[in-house]
Amino acid sequence: MTTQTPKRLQFIADELARLRDERLFINIRTMESAADGWMEVDGRRVLNFCTNNYLGLANHPRLRQAARDAIERWGVGPAAVRTIAGTTALHLELEQRLAAFKGVEDALFVQSGFCANQAAIPPLVGKGDVIFSDSLNHASIIDGCRLARAKIIVYEHCNPADAEAKIKEHLPQYRRGLLVTDGVFSMDGDVAPLDKLYEIAERYDVMTMVDDAHGEGVLGHGGRGIVDHFGLHGKFDVEIGTLSKAFGVVGGVIAGKKIIVDYIRQKARPFLFSSATTPADTAACLAAVDLLEESEALVEKLWDNARYLQAGMQELGFDTGSSQTPILPIMLGEVGLTKEFSRRLFENGVFAMGIGFPTVPKGKARIRVMNTAAHSREDLDIGLAAFAKVGRELGVID
Ligand SMILES: *Cc1c(COP(=O)(O)O)cnc(C)c1O
């Protein structure tokens, strides 16, 4: 039964109709098994190229066991915010282990990477301050900046010269400045020029923050992240991270100089006003850190797979954009073609989502292929064969 839309809600009906007309409406698929190399999705078993489960930890036996053990000892929910009664020994252990892993003085564990940006930015800058932000920064950075109510100056994507020009022009009119950038940009897989950005920020005495969500577990020695990749230990003031991508669980981290982490512990609203992560999640994150510290094998497998898949796609004639990481965009251009491509891949047993406006600019729609360490060579060959078949059917390749 559909009811008549009341006049006060008509704007919603109009907007939903517009999204459908412009083929921008998001249809959400249902996962019916654990995130892994292969998954049950909408009633069929498919090769999974969609998740950020870089190292295949989301369904790893060691993490599953750690979560079960934590439930036996700690129960299921913290039932409090961290600052009242939600900080368990598990949370503190994870924070110390993450700080050691990343080579920073201190770390604060929060509910998600999205939360980490909301938590970290507003205490650092406010009215009368200025933020210098890369034009392709993640939505959670943008929202964190908006919450801070500081002036936001956007510099050209990965362009240190433009960042410097903007700092020179605007900084003198404000009390203090913060430069913030994604480490790895999640739609193109390119890497921020962190060394150059650091040099500039240092010269003008601007605070620095990098969001390493797609760098942790991927870049640097044994997946220690983008700061390690550039050898900039101790230089960036704040590193944001997530435990929901390569670490395979959920949660966010604010890492860096002790004075900053201490300060954010006193001020961050998602930390003060939203309950702690569960014992099971926290213990699973700890098991992920254990695995990363024990061996670099999963990180190496991920990169081997990434190189193989990228070479295979290029050999087939696909445009793979400008990625420097395992994120592999297959550039198709039009959103309609991209959606059809993704639909046909699914029919052929491969799950890879099309991404269009507003997540990427108009005319730059693509399929984003995410391999993982849970995929075998044989899996990748199955994926390549499906891309070849659909690519030929749709006239994208010869
Ligand atoms: C995915 C992502 C986040 C959000 O992390 P969650 O833990 O999923 O909330 C934040 N920043 C960047 C750059 C990301 O890519």
Ligand as a Chemical Component Dictionary entry (heavy atoms), coordinates in Angstrom:
data_LIG
# 
_chem_comp.id                   LIG 
_chem_comp.type                 NON-POLYMER 
_chem_comp.pdbx_formal_charge   0 
_chem_comp.three_letter_code    LIG 
# 
loop_
_chem_comp_atom.comp_id 
_chem_comp_atom.atom_id 
_chem_comp_atom.alt_atom_id 
_chem_comp_atom.type_symbol 
_chem_comp_atom.charge 
_chem_comp_atom.model_Cartn_x 
_chem_comp_atom.model_Cartn_y 
_chem_comp_atom.model_Cartn_z 
_chem_comp_atom.pdbx_ordinal 
LIG C1 C1 C 0 37.076 4.898 4.398 1  
LIG C2 C2 C 0 37.662 6.173 4.848 2  
LIG C3 C3 C 0 37.285 6.746 6.059 3  
LIG C4 C4 C 0 36.202 6.151 6.894 4  
LIG O1 O1 O 0 36.657 5.083 7.656 5  
LIG P1 P1 P 0 35.568 4.188 8.427 6  
LIG O2 O2 O 0 36.375 3.483 9.432 7  
LIG O3 O3 O 0 34.942 3.298 7.423 8  
LIG O4 O4 O 0 34.599 5.130 9.030 9  
LIG C5 C5 C 0 37.904 7.906 6.457 10 
LIG N1 N1 N 0 38.831 8.503 5.687 11 
LIG C6 C6 C 0 39.219 7.988 4.510 12 
LIG C7 C7 C 0 40.253 8.675 3.706 13 
LIG C8 C8 C 0 38.633 6.808 4.047 14 
LIG O5 O5 O 0 39.000 6.313 2.865 15 
# 
loop_
_chem_comp_bond.comp_id 
_chem_comp_bond.atom_id_1 
_chem_comp_bond.atom_id_2 
_chem_comp_bond.value_order 
_chem_comp_bond.pdbx_ordinal 
LIG C1 C2 SING 1  
LIG C2 C3 SING 2  
LIG C2 C8 DOUB 3  
LIG C3 C4 SING 4  
LIG C3 C5 DOUB 5  
LIG C4 O1 SING 6  
LIG O1 P1 SING 7  
LIG P1 O2 DOUB 8  
LIG P1 O3 SING 9  
LIG P1 O4 SING 10 
LIG C5 N1 SING 11 
LIG N1 C6 DOUB 12 
LIG C6 C7 SING 13 
LIG C6 C8 SING 14 
LIG C8 O5 SING 15 
# 
